[in-house]
Amino acid sequence: MIKELQIQQFQSHKDSVLKFDKGVNVIIGSSDSGKSVVIRALNWVINNKPSGDSFRRNGTDETAISVILEDETKVVKVKSKKENYY
């Protein structure tokens, strides 16, 4: 289970931290507030999709997504102009 998600410089999110509780979590917000970006960020970490650079915020050098699991395992995916790594 995901305990925490940190989104940095990914589409509309400059630096967002989402903390999840056990069970069902719901993300709500107005239209165009970045709800779908949360799913895209998780998809990027898990499946390496989307590819390319289109998801990075304009004018930024590096995008990073961090996922902390319930057992404190931390997975970090980073993409810069020169590197793409976990």
Sequence and secondary structure as in RCSB ss.txt:
>XXXX:A:sequence
MIKELQIQQFQSHKDSVLKFDKGVNVIIGSSDSGKSVVIRALNWVINNKPSGDSFRRNGTDETAISVILEDETKV
VKVKSKKENYY
>XXXX:A:secstr
 EEEEEEEEETTEEEEEEE  SS      STTSSHHHHHHHHHHHHH  S SSTTB TT SEEEEEEEETTS EE
EEEEESS EE 
